[in-house]
Amino acid sequence: MALKQVVKLIAVTIFSCIYSTLVFISLFFRPKWLIGGFFKKSKSDNPPKCLSDPSLGTHGYIHLEEVRLHYVAAGTEGKPLMLLVHGFPEFWYSWRYQLREFSKEFRVVAIDQRGYGDSDKPSGVSSYKIDKLCQDLKQLIPALGYRDCVLVGHDWGGAVVFNFANKHPEMVKKLIVLNAPHGAVMLKELMTNYKQFFMSWYMFFFQMPYLPEFFLQHDCCSSLNAMFLDMDKKPLKNCTEEDIEAYKYTFSKKGNGFTGPLNYYRAAMRGDLDKRMFTPIEVPTLIVWGVKDMALNKNLPELSKKYIKDCTIKYVEEATHWVQMDAYEDVNKHIWDFVKA
């Protein structure tokens, strides 16, 4: 193993231990949550009705070389493909406002990435390397009957689609990324920007075994309540109690959980650096950014332009990290303008 890789692993381990210790200590200052969560009965035994809303599309599965992926599709078959790739901790339902909107002119397909929802959940951290996530998309597009698509990603889905567009530009007509920086920018900012480093504390916490799973799964996935809040600790606009129950139901279902999703972070931190990521993306790209993101700095979209030859940026001032939900009207307008240009 190269010296740089050893130093990186040591540094990641040290910060992981520090943040995990702080989280572990914090649990003892929340005795009601910690103890009560063991006895609290889940409300999520039955799927909320919103998950079977026919206006969102039809459910299906596609068998790829390594995994079977679940998806929801809306719009007439044969129309141009718009492929939606979610982030953490999400699943296809995060795209409910886009499934309805863009089915007018597209065959819109929202997937559960591997490790999520009703898709397969391969074991092992190495199963979630970025190359494997991109390979899923490379196989999925022709399996759906298409050569290319308008590719849309949010959060971790944004990281995946940035990487995919770099490797397979011929399969991407246009690229749309929501609240996710280019990988080369995120790497540099983690190493040089103290503010972004501390905002990304959870990435180091997620490197530890078992404790992140316990924290996220405990008390009937009540951690999801805190995630889907705005900067004033108020519920997200356009995200109802039933919507949050849909997330809790999905992540608490037998065989689901958070290990697969957490392995995205573990694989990213432990993997070797892909030098190809520094090659500028050739595909026309739109970045839509919710400014009130509590995990990512506002300067990341502008920094990302360095690695994209044709880049348009649209800021949504009052939106959070979950911009495709809490500001879906603005997001949909920006996407329409971009795909029709």
N, C-alpha and C positions, 0 to 999 in steps of 0.2 A: 504494500500500500504506500502511495506517495506521501511525502512528508506533509504537504499542504492538506491532504485529505485527513491525515491523523490529527493535525492541529485543529482543523475544522470540527472534527468529531469530538475532540476534547472540549473545545469551546462550547459547542452545542450542548454537551452533557452537563457542563458546569452551569450554564444558564437554565437548563431544564430542571436541574436539581434545586436551584435557587427559587425559581417561580413555583415549582411544585411544593416546596416547603412552605412558601407563603400561602398558597391555596390550602394546603393541609392545615396550617395554623388557623386560617380564616374559618374553617369548618367548625371549629370548637367555639367560635363566637356566634354560631348560628345553630344552637342546640335544638330548637324546635324544628328547623328544617331538616337537620341531620337525623334526629331520632324519629320525628313524626313521619318522615318520608318512608321509613321501613314498614309502616303500618297503613299508610294511605292507600286506599283502593283506587285503581285506575278508572278514569272515566272513558278510557279509550279502547274498550273491548270491542266496540262496534264501529265500523267506519262512519264518519260524518257524511251526511247526504251530499255535501258539496263535492265529494270525490267521485260520485257517480252522476254528476250533472251532465246530461247529454249534450248541452250546448258547448261543452269544452272539447268534445270529440269522442273518438272511439279508441278503446284500448287494444293493444296488440303486443306481440313478442317477436323478436328476430334472433335467430341463433347465429352467432358469429363463431370464429375459430376457437376462442377461449371461453366466451361467456354468452349467456342469453340476456338480451336487453329488453326491458319493458319500455313501451312508449305510448303516448296518446297523440292521435293524429286528427286534424280538422282540415276541412277544405277538400275540394274535389281532386281526386287522383289525376295526375297528368299536368296539373298546374305546377309552376316552378316551386322547387323545394325551399322551404325556410326551416332550418334545423336549429332547435333551441337547446342549449346545454347549461344546466343549472350549476350552482355553487354549493357551498357548505353553510349551514346544514339544511339542505333543501331537497327537493325532488321535483318531478314534472309539474306539480301543482303551482309552483312559483311563477309559472308562465301563463296562468289562467287568463289574464287580461290580454296577452298577446295571442293566445290560441283563438280567442273569439275574434279579435280585430283583424288579424292578417289572413285568416281563412277566406276572406273575400277574394283575394287574388293569388294566394299561395296554397300549396299543400304544406301545412304547418305541422311539424313533428317535434314534440317535447319529450325528451328521453329521461329515464332514470339512469344515470351513469352507473358503471359497475360499482358494487358496494352499497348502492342506495336503493330504497323503495322495493319494488318488485323485480328488480334486475338481480342477476347472480352476484354472489359475494365471495369471490375467490379468497383463499386464506393467504397470509403472508404479506409483509410489507412490500416485497418486490413486485407483487401483482398490481401495484398501484403507481408504478413509475410512469412518468409523463409519456414515454414512448408507447406504452401499452394503452394508455387512454387515447392517444392519437390514433393508434392502430384500430381501436374500436370504431372511431369515426370513419376512418378510411374504408373499413369493411361495411359499415352501416349504410353509407350513401348509395353505393351500387345495390346493396341488398334491398333498399327501398325503391329501386328502379331508376336511379338518377346518376348522372355523371358529375354533377356539381350542385352547389346550393348557395343560398344566402345563409351565412353561418353566424349565429348569435350566441354569445356566452356571457355569463354573469359570475363574478367572484372567481371561484376555482374553475368554473366553466370558462371564464375569460382567459385564464392561464392556459387552459387546454386549447382553446381555439386560436390564440396567438401562436402557440407552438405548431398547431396543425397547419395554419395558413403559411407559416414559414417553410414547412416541409413539403406541403402539397398545394401550392398556389393554384394549380390547374383545376382543383376541385372546389375552389371557393370563388364565387362571382363577386361577392362583397362580404366584408367582415364587420361585425358590429359587436362591440365589447362594452359591458356595463360594469362600472366600478371594479375594474381590475387593471392593474398596471402591466406593462410589458415586463416579462421575466427578468431581462437584463437590468431594467430600472429598479425593480423591487430588490434584486440582489445587492445592487450598489447602495441603495438607500438603507437597507438593513445594516450595512457595514459602516456607513458614513454619516447617517442622519440620526442623531440621538432621539429625536421626537418619534420618528417612524419606528426605531428600534423598540422603544418602550410601548408604543401603540401595538406592536406585534408580539407582546408578551405571551399571548396564548399559543403562538406557533411553537415556542419553546416548551411550554407546559404540555402541549399535545405530544411531545416526543416521549414522555414517560409511559410505561406500561400500566394498564389497569386504572390508575387514578383518574385520568381524563374520562374514561368510559363510565366510571362510578359517578363522577361529578355530573356528567351530562344525562345519565340514565336515571339517577336517583330522584325520588319524589315525583314519580310519574312524568319524567322529562320536564320538570318545572323550569329548568334552565332555559328552555325555549321561550318561556314567558318574558324573560329578561332580554333575550336576543332581539325580539321583535318589538323593541321600544325605540322612541326617538330620543334626541339629546336631552329632552326635558322629562324623560322617564314616563312618557305617555304612550299609550298604544299607537301603533302605526296607523296612519290614515289608510283606508281601504284594506285593512287587515283585521277581520272580525274575530270574535272569540271562536266561532266555528272554524275559521281558517286555521287558527293556531291549534285547535283540537285535531285538525287534519294532519298537521306536522307531528303532534304528539302520538297520534294513532299510528302513523307510518313508522316512526322510529322506535316505538315500543312493541310493535308486532313481533311475534315469535320468529326468531331467525334474522331479525333486522339489527337494531342497535347501532352503535357509533363506531365500532372498530374499523369497518371498511372506510367510512369517511375520514376518520382520523389517520388512517394509513396514507392518505394523500399527502398530508403534512410530513409524516415520518419518512416516506419515500423521497420527498423533495429535499429534505434536510440531509439525508444520508447518501443521496445519489451523486454521481460524478457530474461535473459541469459540462454541459453540451455547448461547445464553442459556436455551433450553428445559430444559437439564439441571438448572437450579436450581428447576424446578417440581416439587413433591413428587409421588412416585409414588403412584397410587391403589390399585394392586393389592396384596392381602395378600402379604407378603414374609417369607421365612425366610432368614436368613444363618447359614451354618454355617462356623465358623472354626477351622482348625488353629492352635493357639497357637504352636507351634514353627516358625513361618514365618520364614525368614531374609531375606525380601525385603519383608515388609509388617508394620507395627506392629500390636500387639494392640489399640490404641485405635481403629482404623479402623472396625470395625463399629458401635461406639457413636456415633461421629461421623456415620456414614451415616444413622442414625435420623432426623436432622433433615430428610432429604429423602425419607422414606418414611412415609406416614400410618399404616400398620398393619404394624409390623415386629417379628418375633421373632428373637432371637439365641441361638444355641447354640454354646458353645465346646467344643472337643475338646482337652483339655489336652496329651495326649501326641502329637498329630498334627502333621505338617508342612504345608507349603504344598499337598502332593499328598494332601489329606485324603480325597478320594473313593476313593483306593487304599489308603493305609496305615492308615486307620481306617474302612474301608467299613461295618463292622457298626454303628458309632455313627452314621455319616452316614445309612445306610439307615433306621435307627430314627427319627432326627429327621425325615427326609423323610416316612416313613409317618405319624408322629404329626401332622405338619403338613397333609398332604393329606387326612387323614381327619377332621380337626377341623371 
